Amino acid sequence: MVYWLSTGISFDVACFILKQLKEQEPELFIFGQGKRFMLLLSQDDSLSLVEFDRKRAIASLDEGKAVIPVWLDVIYQQLVLKLTY
């Protein structure tokens, strides 16, 4: 949640995204596991959570659309580092 808020996403949108993520990735809270996702700006200016695809991310960036990575493994690593200090 903190990660999305730090990217400028509102609290309501972050809650909605977290709910979507829990539905798509039921093992979300098993540390060290998880897929890589990305938030993409859709045609109707809403954010959609999709599995990470490098080519699609680059194409979206080339179109000037926002892409926010949601890499659960990287987020987990950052949490572990913060907890060990």
Number of C-alpha atoms within 10 A of each C-alpha: 11 9 11 19 13 9 9 9 16 11 13 10 14 17 14 11 19 16 12 14 17 12 11 15 16 10 13 16 12 9 14 14 14 18 15 16 19 21 20 22 17 13 8 6 9 10 19 14 19 16 15 19 12 10 9 13 19 13 13 16 13 10 9 10 16 16 19 17 18 20 15 19 15 15 14 17 13 11 12 13 9 9 8 6 5
